[in-house]
Amino acid sequence: MMTETTVECRFDKACSSYLPNRTLENAMYQALSHFGTPEWNCEELAFAKQIQARSPPTIANSLNNIAVTVAKTARLLHYSS
C-alpha cells in the first residue's frame, strides 16, 4: 500500500456449506427418470479422473458436507415417523 501499511487476510473457507434444495432435487430426479443418465466415453472419463486428481481435498470436503446433511435429514425423518 502507499503508506507502507501491511494487511494480512486469512480465509477460513471460501465457500458456504451445502444446503439442500428439495424442489430442485425433485425436478432433477424427474428429468433423470425421463431421459436417463448420461453415458460417458473413455476420453471423458479420463478427463474427469485428471480433474479429480488435482483436487482431492475439495472433493472430500464436498462429500463430507453432503454426508452430514443427508445424515441430519435421515435422523429427522427417523424421529418424525
PDB file of N, CA, C and O in Angstrom:
ATOM      1  N   MET A   1       0.841  -1.174   0.000  1.00  0.00           N
ATOM      2  CA  MET A   1       0.000   0.000   0.000  1.00  0.00           C
ATOM      3  C   MET A   1       0.894   1.248   0.000  1.00  0.00           C
ATOM      4  O   MET A   1       2.076   1.167   0.332  1.00  0.00           O
ATOM      5  N   MET A   2       0.349   2.350  -0.357  1.00  0.00           N
ATOM      6  CA  MET A   2       1.151   3.562  -0.492  1.00  0.00           C
ATOM      7  C   MET A   2       1.701   4.050   0.842  1.00  0.00           C
ATOM      8  O   MET A   2       2.752   4.691   0.858  1.00  0.00           O
ATOM      9  N   THR A   3       1.042   3.778   1.948  1.00  0.00           N
ATOM     10  CA  THR A   3       1.517   4.244   3.255  1.00  0.00           C
ATOM     11  C   THR A   3       2.435   3.232   3.919  1.00  0.00           C
ATOM     12  O   THR A   3       2.779   3.374   5.093  1.00  0.00           O
ATOM     13  N   GLU A   4       2.827   2.220   3.179  1.00  0.00           N
ATOM     14  CA  GLU A   4       3.652   1.126   3.673  1.00  0.00           C
ATOM     15  C   GLU A   4       2.962   0.346   4.789  1.00  0.00           C
ATOM     16  O   GLU A   4       3.616  -0.297   5.611  1.00  0.00           O
ATOM     17  N   THR A   5       1.654   0.413   4.803  1.00  0.00           N
ATOM     18  CA  THR A   5       0.854  -0.367   5.742  1.00  0.00           C
ATOM     19  C   THR A   5       0.712  -1.773   5.186  1.00  0.00           C
ATOM     20  O   THR A   5       0.562  -1.959   3.979  1.00  0.00           O
ATOM     21  N   THR A   6       0.761  -2.745   6.055  1.00  0.00           N
ATOM     22  CA  THR A   6       0.573  -4.122   5.602  1.00  0.00           C
ATOM     23  C   THR A   6      -0.786  -4.627   6.054  1.00  0.00           C
ATOM     24  O   THR A   6      -1.328  -4.201   7.074  1.00  0.00           O
ATOM     25  N   VAL A   7      -1.307  -5.528   5.280  1.00  0.00           N
ATOM     26  CA  VAL A   7      -2.600  -6.134   5.581  1.00  0.00           C
ATOM     27  C   VAL A   7      -2.442  -7.636   5.485  1.00  0.00           C
ATOM     28  O   VAL A   7      -1.796  -8.149   4.571  1.00  0.00           O
ATOM     29  N   GLU A   8      -3.027  -8.327   6.422  1.00  0.00           N
ATOM     30  CA  GLU A   8      -3.000  -9.784   6.385  1.00  0.00           C
ATOM     31  C   GLU A   8      -4.435 -10.284   6.376  1.00  0.00           C
ATOM     32  O   GLU A   8      -5.244  -9.895   7.219  1.00  0.00           O
ATOM     33  N   CYS A   9      -4.745 -11.146   5.421  1.00  0.00           N
ATOM     34  CA  CYS A   9      -6.085 -11.724   5.320  1.00  0.00           C
ATOM     35  C   CYS A   9      -5.986 -13.226   5.477  1.00  0.00           C
ATOM     36  O   CYS A   9      -5.060 -13.858   4.969  1.00  0.00           O
ATOM     37  N   ARG A  10      -6.939 -13.786   6.178  1.00  0.00           N
ATOM     38  CA  ARG A  10      -6.990 -15.240   6.316  1.00  0.00           C
ATOM     39  C   ARG A  10      -8.402 -15.699   5.984  1.00  0.00           C
ATOM     40  O   ARG A  10      -9.375 -15.218   6.566  1.00  0.00           O
ATOM     41  N   PHE A  11      -8.505 -16.623   5.054  1.00  0.00           N
ATOM     42  CA  PHE A  11      -9.790 -17.205   4.695  1.00  0.00           C
ATOM     43  C   PHE A  11      -9.931 -18.525   5.432  1.00  0.00           C
ATOM     44  O   PHE A  11      -9.137 -19.443   5.227  1.00  0.00           O
ATOM     45  N   ASP A  12     -10.939 -18.623   6.287  1.00  0.00           N
ATOM     46  CA  ASP A  12     -11.198 -19.902   6.942  1.00  0.00           C
ATOM     47  C   ASP A  12     -11.746 -20.899   5.934  1.00  0.00           C
ATOM     48  O   ASP A  12     -11.413 -22.083   5.967  1.00  0.00           O
ATOM     49  N   LYS A  13     -12.574 -20.412   5.055  1.00  0.00           N
ATOM     50  CA  LYS A  13     -13.031 -21.205   3.925  1.00  0.00           C
ATOM     51  C   LYS A  13     -13.646 -20.258   2.913  1.00  0.00           C
ATOM     52  O   LYS A  13     -14.127 -19.178   3.256  1.00  0.00           O
ATOM     53  N   ALA A  14     -13.621 -20.676   1.685  1.00  0.00           N
ATOM     54  CA  ALA A  14     -14.017 -19.771   0.613  1.00  0.00           C
ATOM     55  C   ALA A  14     -15.374 -20.105   0.011  1.00  0.00           C
ATOM     56  O   ALA A  14     -15.746 -19.551  -1.023  1.00  0.00           O
ATOM     57  N   CYS A  15     -16.110 -21.000   0.642  1.00  0.00           N
ATOM     58  CA  CYS A  15     -17.426 -21.327   0.108  1.00  0.00           C
ATOM     59  C   CYS A  15     -18.368 -21.652   1.260  1.00  0.00           C
ATOM     60  O   CYS A  15     -17.929 -21.945   2.372  1.00  0.00           O
ATOM     61  N   SER A  16     -19.629 -21.599   0.989  1.00  0.00           N
ATOM     62  CA  SER A  16     -20.604 -21.897   2.034  1.00  0.00           C
ATOM     63  C   SER A  16     -20.879 -23.392   2.093  1.00  0.00           C
ATOM     64  O   SER A  16     -20.502 -24.145   1.195  1.00  0.00           O
ATOM     65  N   SER A  17     -21.528 -23.795   3.141  1.00  0.00           N
ATOM     66  CA  SER A  17     -21.861 -25.206   3.315  1.00  0.00           C
ATOM     67  C   SER A  17     -22.934 -25.628   2.318  1.00  0.00           C
ATOM     68  O   SER A  17     -23.637 -24.798   1.742  1.00  0.00           O
ATOM     69  N   TYR A  18     -23.038 -26.911   2.137  1.00  0.00           N
ATOM     70  CA  TYR A  18     -24.055 -27.484   1.258  1.00  0.00           C
ATOM     71  C   TYR A  18     -25.431 -27.283   1.882  1.00  0.00           C
ATOM     72  O   TYR A  18     -25.646 -27.642   3.040  1.00  0.00           O
ATOM     73  N   LEU A  19     -26.343 -26.724   1.140  1.00  0.00           N
ATOM     74  CA  LEU A  19     -27.723 -26.565   1.590  1.00  0.00           C
ATOM     75  C   LEU A  19     -28.630 -27.271   0.590  1.00  0.00           C
ATOM     76  O   LEU A  19     -28.625 -26.924  -0.591  1.00  0.00           O
ATOM     77  N   PRO A  20     -29.396 -28.238   1.030  1.00  0.00           N
ATOM     78  CA  PRO A  20     -30.245 -28.972   0.089  1.00  0.00           C
ATOM     79  C   PRO A  20     -31.378 -28.101  -0.452  1.00  0.00           C
ATOM     80  O   PRO A  20     -31.912 -27.246   0.253  1.00  0.00           O
ATOM     81  N   ASN A  21     -31.729 -28.331  -1.700  1.00  0.00           N
ATOM     82  CA  ASN A  21     -32.853 -27.666  -2.339  1.00  0.00           C
ATOM     83  C   ASN A  21     -33.767 -28.778  -2.840  1.00  0.00           C
ATOM     84  O   ASN A  21     -33.584 -29.288  -3.945  1.00  0.00           O
ATOM     85  N   ARG A  22     -34.740 -29.147  -2.034  1.00  0.00           N
ATOM     86  CA  ARG A  22     -35.586 -30.303  -2.345  1.00  0.00           C
ATOM     87  C   ARG A  22     -36.411 -30.104  -3.616  1.00  0.00           C
ATOM     88  O   ARG A  22     -36.653 -31.066  -4.345  1.00  0.00           O
ATOM     89  N   THR A  23     -36.842 -28.881  -3.892  1.00  0.00           N
ATOM     90  CA  THR A  23     -37.620 -28.615  -5.105  1.00  0.00           C
ATOM     91  C   THR A  23     -36.772 -28.881  -6.342  1.00  0.00           C
ATOM     92  O   THR A  23     -37.215 -29.563  -7.266  1.00  0.00           O
ATOM     93  N   LEU A  24     -35.556 -28.347  -6.362  1.00  0.00           N
ATOM     94  CA  LEU A  24     -34.653 -28.585  -7.485  1.00  0.00           C
ATOM     95  C   LEU A  24     -34.266 -30.060  -7.554  1.00  0.00           C
ATOM     96  O   LEU A  24     -34.166 -30.634  -8.639  1.00  0.00           O
ATOM     97  N   GLU A  25     -34.052 -30.660  -6.401  1.00  0.00           N
ATOM     98  CA  GLU A  25     -33.716 -32.086  -6.343  1.00  0.00           C
ATOM     99  C   GLU A  25     -34.803 -32.931  -7.006  1.00  0.00           C
ATOM    100  O   GLU A  25     -34.498 -33.831  -7.789  1.00  0.00           O
ATOM    101  N   ASN A  26     -36.052 -32.647  -6.700  1.00  0.00           N
ATOM    102  CA  ASN A  26     -37.171 -33.392  -7.296  1.00  0.00           C
ATOM    103  C   ASN A  26     -37.271 -33.158  -8.800  1.00  0.00           C
ATOM    104  O   ASN A  26     -37.541 -34.090  -9.557  1.00  0.00           O
ATOM    105  N   ALA A  27     -37.052 -31.912  -9.238  1.00  0.00           N
ATOM    106  CA  ALA A  27     -37.096 -31.607 -10.672  1.00  0.00           C
ATOM    107  C   ALA A  27     -35.987 -32.350 -11.418  1.00  0.00           C
ATOM    108  O   ALA A  27     -36.210 -32.883 -12.504  1.00  0.00           O
ATOM    109  N   MET A  28     -34.800 -32.381 -10.831  1.00  0.00           N
ATOM    110  CA  MET A  28     -33.688 -33.099 -11.456  1.00  0.00           C
ATOM    111  C   MET A  28     -33.963 -34.596 -11.491  1.00  0.00           C
ATOM    112  O   MET A  28     -33.647 -35.264 -12.476  1.00  0.00           O
ATOM    113  N   TYR A  29     -34.546 -35.121 -10.429  1.00  0.00           N
ATOM    114  CA  TYR A  29     -34.871 -36.546 -10.389  1.00  0.00           C
ATOM    115  C   TYR A  29     -35.874 -36.898 -11.491  1.00  0.00           C
ATOM    116  O   TYR A  29     -35.727 -37.916 -12.166  1.00  0.00           O
ATOM    117  N   GLN A  30     -36.889 -36.053 -11.667  1.00  0.00           N
ATOM    118  CA  GLN A  30     -37.887 -36.295 -12.712  1.00  0.00           C
ATOM    119  C   GLN A  30     -37.239 -36.276 -14.099  1.00  0.00           C
ATOM    120  O   GLN A  30     -37.554 -37.109 -14.949  1.00  0.00           O
ATOM    121  N   ALA A  31     -36.329 -35.317 -14.322  1.00  0.00           N
ATOM    122  CA  ALA A  31     -35.649 -35.229 -15.619  1.00  0.00           C
ATOM    123  C   ALA A  31     -34.778 -36.459 -15.863  1.00  0.00           C
ATOM    124  O   ALA A  31     -34.783 -37.022 -16.958  1.00  0.00           O
ATOM    125  N   LEU A  32     -34.029 -36.875 -14.838  1.00  0.00           N
ATOM    126  CA  LEU A  32     -33.177 -38.060 -14.999  1.00  0.00           C
ATOM    127  C   LEU A  32     -34.010 -39.320 -15.193  1.00  0.00           C
ATOM    128  O   LEU A  32     -33.628 -40.214 -15.948  1.00  0.00           O
ATOM    129  N   SER A  33     -35.143 -39.387 -14.512  1.00  0.00           N
ATOM    130  CA  SER A  33     -36.019 -40.549 -14.681  1.00  0.00           C
ATOM    131  C   SER A  33     -36.572 -40.607 -16.101  1.00  0.00           C
ATOM    132  O   SER A  33     -36.719 -41.686 -16.675  1.00  0.00           O
ATOM    133  N   HIS A  34     -36.878 -39.441 -16.659  1.00  0.00           N
ATOM    134  CA  HIS A  34     -37.447 -39.374 -18.005  1.00  0.00           C
ATOM    135  C   HIS A  34     -36.386 -39.634 -19.087  1.00  0.00           C
ATOM    136  O   HIS A  34     -36.599 -40.449 -19.985  1.00  0.00           O
ATOM    137  N   PHE A  35     -35.248 -38.938 -18.996  1.00  0.00           N
ATOM    138  CA  PHE A  35     -34.232 -39.001 -20.048  1.00  0.00           C
ATOM    139  C   PHE A  35     -33.139 -40.035 -19.791  1.00  0.00           C
ATOM    140  O   PHE A  35     -32.439 -40.430 -20.722  1.00  0.00           O
ATOM    141  N   GLY A  36     -32.984 -40.472 -18.563  1.00  0.00           N
ATOM    142  CA  GLY A  36     -31.901 -41.401 -18.228  1.00  0.00           C
ATOM    143  C   GLY A  36     -30.618 -40.663 -17.896  1.00  0.00           C
ATOM    144  O   GLY A  36     -30.505 -39.453 -18.094  1.00  0.00           O
ATOM    145  N   THR A  37     -29.669 -41.406 -17.393  1.00  0.00           N
ATOM    146  CA  THR A  37     -28.389 -40.798 -17.017  1.00  0.00           C
ATOM    147  C   THR A  37     -27.465 -40.708 -18.227  1.00  0.00           C
ATOM    148  O   THR A  37     -27.603 -41.480 -19.176  1.00  0.00           O
ATOM    149  N   PRO A  38     -26.524 -39.767 -18.193  1.00  0.00           N
ATOM    150  CA  PRO A  38     -25.592 -39.637 -19.315  1.00  0.00           C
ATOM    151  C   PRO A  38     -24.674 -40.850 -19.416  1.00  0.00           C
ATOM    152  O   PRO A  38     -24.395 -41.520 -18.422  1.00  0.00           O
ATOM    153  N   GLU A  39     -24.220 -41.115 -20.614  1.00  0.00           N
ATOM    154  CA  GLU A  39     -23.237 -42.170 -20.837  1.00  0.00           C
ATOM    155  C   GLU A  39     -21.941 -41.497 -21.265  1.00  0.00           C
ATOM    156  O   GLU A  39     -21.910 -40.767 -22.256  1.00  0.00           O
ATOM    157  N   TRP A  40     -20.856 -41.747 -20.506  1.00  0.00           N
ATOM    158  CA  TRP A  40     -19.574 -41.102 -20.757  1.00  0.00           C
ATOM    159  C   TRP A  40     -18.671 -42.031 -21.561  1.00  0.00           C
ATOM    160  O   TRP A  40     -18.650 -43.241 -21.332  1.00  0.00           O
ATOM    161  N   ASN A  41     -17.926 -41.456 -22.504  1.00  0.00           N
ATOM    162  CA  ASN A  41     -16.959 -42.265 -23.254  1.00  0.00           C
ATOM    163  C   ASN A  41     -15.626 -42.303 -22.497  1.00  0.00           C
ATOM    164  O   ASN A  41     -15.465 -41.616 -21.489  1.00  0.00           O
ATOM    165  N   CYS A  42     -14.687 -43.093 -22.974  1.00  0.00           N
ATOM    166  CA  CYS A  42     -13.391 -43.281 -22.295  1.00  0.00           C
ATOM    167  C   CYS A  42     -12.617 -41.969 -22.157  1.00  0.00           C
ATOM    168  O   CYS A  42     -11.988 -41.723 -21.127  1.00  0.00           O
ATOM    169  N   GLU A  43     -12.663 -41.135 -23.185  1.00  0.00           N
ATOM    170  CA  GLU A  43     -11.953 -39.854 -23.155  1.00  0.00           C
ATOM    171  C   GLU A  43     -12.525 -38.943 -22.068  1.00  0.00           C
ATOM    172  O   GLU A  43     -11.769 -38.297 -21.344  1.00  0.00           O
ATOM    173  N   GLU A  44     -13.835 -38.887 -21.951  1.00  0.00           N
ATOM    174  CA  GLU A  44     -14.474 -38.052 -20.932  1.00  0.00           C
ATOM    175  C   GLU A  44     -14.175 -38.564 -19.522  1.00  0.00           C
ATOM    176  O   GLU A  44     -13.955 -37.770 -18.608  1.00  0.00           O
ATOM    177  N   LEU A  45     -14.168 -39.882 -19.345  1.00  0.00           N
ATOM    178  CA  LEU A  45     -13.852 -40.461 -18.038  1.00  0.00           C
ATOM    179  C   LEU A  45     -12.404 -40.176 -17.645  1.00  0.00           C
ATOM    180  O   LEU A  45     -12.127 -39.895 -16.479  1.00  0.00           O
ATOM    181  N   ALA A  46     -11.483 -40.245 -18.597  1.00  0.00           N
ATOM    182  CA  ALA A  46     -10.074 -39.943 -18.320  1.00  0.00           C
ATOM    183  C   ALA A  46      -9.907 -38.481 -17.916  1.00  0.00           C
ATOM    184  O   ALA A  46      -9.143 -38.171 -17.001  1.00  0.00           O
ATOM    185  N   PHE A  47     -10.618 -37.586 -18.595  1.00  0.00           N
ATOM    186  CA  PHE A  47     -10.563 -36.162 -18.259  1.00  0.00           C
ATOM    187  C   PHE A  47     -11.094 -35.926 -16.845  1.00  0.00           C
ATOM    188  O   PHE A  47     -10.514 -35.146 -16.089  1.00  0.00           O
ATOM    189  N   ALA A  48     -12.176 -36.584 -16.489  1.00  0.00           N
ATOM    190  CA  ALA A  48     -12.742 -36.446 -15.142  1.00  0.00           C
ATOM    191  C   ALA A  48     -11.750 -36.921 -14.084  1.00  0.00           C
ATOM    192  O   ALA A  48     -11.631 -36.299 -13.028  1.00  0.00           O
ATOM    193  N   LYS A  49     -11.041 -38.008 -14.350  1.00  0.00           N
ATOM    194  CA  LYS A  49     -10.035 -38.519 -13.407  1.00  0.00           C
ATOM    195  C   LYS A  49      -8.894 -37.522 -13.226  1.00  0.00           C
ATOM    196  O   LYS A  49      -8.363 -37.383 -12.124  1.00  0.00           O
ATOM    197  N   GLN A  50      -8.511 -36.827 -14.300  1.00  0.00           N
ATOM    198  CA  GLN A  50      -7.467 -35.800 -14.194  1.00  0.00           C
ATOM    199  C   GLN A  50      -7.916 -34.671 -13.270  1.00  0.00           C
ATOM    200  O   GLN A  50      -7.146 -34.204 -12.431  1.00  0.00           O
ATOM    201  N   ILE A  51      -9.150 -34.240 -13.426  1.00  0.00           N
ATOM    202  CA  ILE A  51      -9.672 -33.167 -12.581  1.00  0.00           C
ATOM    203  C   ILE A  51      -9.741 -33.628 -11.129  1.00  0.00           C
ATOM    204  O   ILE A  51      -9.341 -32.893 -10.226  1.00  0.00           O
ATOM    205  N   GLN A  52     -10.242 -34.834 -10.898  1.00  0.00           N
ATOM    206  CA  GLN A  52     -10.341 -35.362  -9.538  1.00  0.00           C
ATOM    207  C   GLN A  52      -8.974 -35.466  -8.876  1.00  0.00           C
ATOM    208  O   GLN A  52      -8.851 -35.198  -7.681  1.00  0.00           O
ATOM    209  N   ALA A  53      -7.955 -35.846  -9.618  1.00  0.00           N
ATOM    210  CA  ALA A  53      -6.612 -36.000  -9.056  1.00  0.00           C
ATOM    211  C   ALA A  53      -6.028 -34.669  -8.609  1.00  0.00           C
ATOM    212  O   ALA A  53      -5.175 -34.637  -7.723  1.00  0.00           O
ATOM    213  N   ARG A  54      -6.467 -33.585  -9.200  1.00  0.00           N
ATOM    214  CA  ARG A  54      -5.947 -32.256  -8.858  1.00  0.00           C
ATOM    215  C   ARG A  54      -6.587 -31.670  -7.612  1.00  0.00           C
ATOM    216  O   ARG A  54      -6.037 -30.739  -7.024  1.00  0.00           O
ATOM    217  N   SER A  55      -7.723 -32.186  -7.199  1.00  0.00           N
ATOM    218  CA  SER A  55      -8.423 -31.543  -6.086  1.00  0.00           C
ATOM    219  C   SER A  55      -9.038 -32.525  -5.094  1.00  0.00           C
ATOM    220  O   SER A  55     -10.217 -32.381  -4.769  1.00  0.00           O
ATOM    221  N   PRO A  56      -8.293 -33.526  -4.593  1.00  0.00           N
ATOM    222  CA  PRO A  56      -8.890 -34.484  -3.655  1.00  0.00           C
ATOM    223  C   PRO A  56      -9.434 -33.855  -2.366  1.00  0.00           C
ATOM    224  O   PRO A  56     -10.482 -34.296  -1.894  1.00  0.00           O
ATOM    225  N   PRO A  57      -8.769 -32.833  -1.762  1.00  0.00           N
ATOM    226  CA  PRO A  57      -9.346 -32.251  -0.541  1.00  0.00           C
ATOM    227  C   PRO A  57     -10.700 -31.583  -0.799  1.00  0.00           C
ATOM    228  O   PRO A  57     -11.605 -31.659   0.031  1.00  0.00           O
ATOM    229  N   THR A  58     -10.828 -30.933  -1.948  1.00  0.00           N
ATOM    230  CA  THR A  58     -12.084 -30.270  -2.284  1.00  0.00           C
ATOM    231  C   THR A  58     -13.202 -31.292  -2.449  1.00  0.00           C
ATOM    232  O   THR A  58     -14.310 -31.090  -1.951  1.00  0.00           O
ATOM    233  N   ILE A  59     -12.917 -32.374  -3.139  1.00  0.00           N
ATOM    234  CA  ILE A  59     -13.918 -33.420  -3.355  1.00  0.00           C
ATOM    235  C   ILE A  59     -14.293 -34.067  -2.030  1.00  0.00           C
ATOM    236  O   ILE A  59     -15.472 -34.290  -1.758  1.00  0.00           O
ATOM    237  N   ALA A  60     -13.290 -34.371  -1.201  1.00  0.00           N
ATOM    238  CA  ALA A  60     -13.564 -34.992   0.100  1.00  0.00           C
ATOM    239  C   ALA A  60     -14.411 -34.076   0.966  1.00  0.00           C
ATOM    240  O   ALA A  60     -15.330 -34.539   1.642  1.00  0.00           O
ATOM    241  N   ASN A  61     -14.113 -32.773   0.956  1.00  0.00           N
ATOM    242  CA  ASN A  61     -14.883 -31.822   1.750  1.00  0.00           C
ATOM    243  C   ASN A  61     -16.324 -31.749   1.265  1.00  0.00           C
ATOM    244  O   ASN A  61     -17.245 -31.707   2.080  1.00  0.00           O
ATOM    245  N   SER A  62     -16.531 -31.733  -0.037  1.00  0.00           N
ATOM    246  CA  SER A  62     -17.887 -31.698  -0.589  1.00  0.00           C
ATOM    247  C   SER A  62     -18.670 -32.940  -0.193  1.00  0.00           C
ATOM    248  O   SER A  62     -19.832 -32.851   0.204  1.00  0.00           O
ATOM    249  N   LEU A  63     -18.030 -34.096  -0.304  1.00  0.00           N
ATOM    250  CA  LEU A  63     -18.708 -35.342   0.069  1.00  0.00           C
ATOM    251  C   LEU A  63     -19.034 -35.367   1.556  1.00  0.00           C
ATOM    252  O   LEU A  63     -20.096 -35.846   1.951  1.00  0.00           O
ATOM    253  N   ASN A  64     -18.126 -34.853   2.382  1.00  0.00           N
ATOM    254  CA  ASN A  64     -18.392 -34.802   3.821  1.00  0.00           C
ATOM    255  C   ASN A  64     -19.565 -33.886   4.134  1.00  0.00           C
ATOM    256  O   ASN A  64     -20.412 -34.227   4.960  1.00  0.00           O
ATOM    257  N   ASN A  65     -19.627 -32.717   3.479  1.00  0.00           N
ATOM    258  CA  ASN A  65     -20.746 -31.798   3.707  1.00  0.00           C
ATOM    259  C   ASN A  65     -22.071 -32.435   3.310  1.00  0.00           C
ATOM    260  O   ASN A  65     -23.064 -32.298   4.025  1.00  0.00           O
ATOM    261  N   ILE A  66     -22.094 -33.126   2.186  1.00  0.00           N
ATOM    262  CA  ILE A  66     -23.317 -33.786   1.728  1.00  0.00           C
ATOM    263  C   ILE A  66     -23.694 -34.907   2.684  1.00  0.00           C
ATOM    264  O   ILE A  66     -24.868 -35.071   3.018  1.00  0.00           O
ATOM    265  N   ALA A  67     -22.702 -35.682   3.129  1.00  0.00           N
ATOM    266  CA  ALA A  67     -22.981 -36.793   4.048  1.00  0.00           C
ATOM    267  C   ALA A  67     -23.572 -36.293   5.355  1.00  0.00           C
ATOM    268  O   ALA A  67     -24.495 -36.906   5.891  1.00  0.00           O
ATOM    269  N   VAL A  68     -23.053 -35.190   5.874  1.00  0.00           N
ATOM    270  CA  VAL A  68     -23.580 -34.629   7.121  1.00  0.00           C
ATOM    271  C   VAL A  68     -25.017 -34.179   6.926  1.00  0.00           C
ATOM    272  O   VAL A  68     -25.870 -34.445   7.773  1.00  0.00           O
ATOM    273  N   THR A  69     -25.295 -33.500   5.816  1.00  0.00           N
ATOM    274  CA  THR A  69     -26.655 -33.028   5.546  1.00  0.00           C
ATOM    275  C   THR A  69     -27.616 -34.200   5.399  1.00  0.00           C
ATOM    276  O   THR A  69     -28.721 -34.169   5.941  1.00  0.00           O
ATOM    277  N   VAL A  70     -27.206 -35.226   4.672  1.00  0.00           N
ATOM    278  CA  VAL A  70     -28.058 -36.402   4.487  1.00  0.00           C
ATOM    279  C   VAL A  70     -28.292 -37.100   5.819  1.00  0.00           C
ATOM    280  O   VAL A  70     -29.406 -37.539   6.105  1.00  0.00           O
ATOM    281  N   ALA A  71     -27.250 -37.203   6.633  1.00  0.00           N
ATOM    282  CA  ALA A  71     -27.392 -37.850   7.942  1.00  0.00           C
ATOM    283  C   ALA A  71     -28.372 -37.083   8.825  1.00  0.00           C
ATOM    284  O   ALA A  71     -29.194 -37.690   9.511  1.00  0.00           O
ATOM    285  N   LYS A  72     -28.291 -35.765   8.814  1.00  0.00           N
ATOM    286  CA  LYS A  72     -29.223 -34.955   9.608  1.00  0.00           C
ATOM    287  C   LYS A  72     -30.650 -35.159   9.114  1.00  0.00           C
ATOM    288  O   LYS A  72     -31.575 -35.305   9.913  1.00  0.00           O
ATOM    289  N   THR A  73     -30.826 -35.168   7.798  1.00  0.00           N
ATOM    290  CA  THR A  73     -32.154 -35.377   7.222  1.00  0.00           C
ATOM    291  C   THR A  73     -32.677 -36.756   7.587  1.00  0.00           C
ATOM    292  O   THR A  73     -33.848 -36.906   7.934  1.00  0.00           O
ATOM    293  N   ALA A  74     -31.819 -37.758   7.511  1.00  0.00           N
ATOM    294  CA  ALA A  74     -32.233 -39.127   7.844  1.00  0.00           C
ATOM    295  C   ALA A  74     -32.663 -39.219   9.301  1.00  0.00           C
ATOM    296  O   ALA A  74     -33.652 -39.882   9.614  1.00  0.00           O
ATOM    297  N   ARG A  75     -31.926 -38.558  10.198  1.00  0.00           N
ATOM    298  CA  ARG A  75     -32.313 -38.563  11.615  1.00  0.00           C
ATOM    299  C   ARG A  75     -33.666 -37.888  11.801  1.00  0.00           C
ATOM    300  O   ARG A  75     -34.508 -38.367  12.559  1.00  0.00           O
ATOM    301  N   LEU A  76     -33.870 -36.767  11.101  1.00  0.00           N
ATOM    302  CA  LEU A  76     -35.148 -36.065  11.219  1.00  0.00           C
ATOM    303  C   LEU A  76     -36.294 -36.941  10.733  1.00  0.00           C
ATOM    304  O   LEU A  76     -37.345 -37.005  11.370  1.00  0.00           O
ATOM    305  N   LEU A  77     -36.091 -37.615   9.606  1.00  0.00           N
ATOM    306  CA  LEU A  77     -37.138 -38.488   9.079  1.00  0.00           C
ATOM    307  C   LEU A  77     -37.390 -39.657  10.022  1.00  0.00           C
ATOM    308  O   LEU A  77     -38.534 -40.067  10.216  1.00  0.00           O
ATOM    309  N   HIS A  78     -36.322 -40.194  10.609  1.00  0.00           N
ATOM    310  CA  HIS A  78     -36.448 -41.336  11.515  1.00  0.00           C
ATOM    311  C   HIS A  78     -37.248 -40.945  12.760  1.00  0.00           C
ATOM    312  O   HIS A  78     -38.131 -41.686  13.193  1.00  0.00           O
ATOM    313  N   TYR A  79     -36.937 -39.788  13.329  1.00  0.00           N
ATOM    314  CA  TYR A  79     -37.601 -39.383  14.565  1.00  0.00           C
ATOM    315  C   TYR A  79     -39.018 -38.863  14.339  1.00  0.00           C
ATOM    316  O   TYR A  79     -39.843 -38.888  15.252  1.00  0.00           O
ATOM    317  N   SER A  80     -39.299 -38.394  13.133  1.00  0.00           N
ATOM    318  CA  SER A  80     -40.628 -37.837  12.889  1.00  0.00           C
ATOM    319  C   SER A  80     -41.659 -38.903  12.547  1.00  0.00           C
ATOM    320  O   SER A  80     -42.857 -38.621  12.544  1.00  0.00           O
ATOM    321  N   SER A  81     -41.212 -40.128  12.257  1.00  0.00           N
ATOM    322  CA  SER A  81     -42.172 -41.158  11.851  1.00  0.00           C
ATOM    323  C   SER A  81     -42.710 -41.937  13.027  1.00  0.00           C
ATOM    324  O   SER A  81     -43.529 -42.839  12.848  1.00  0.00           O
TER     325      SER A  81
END
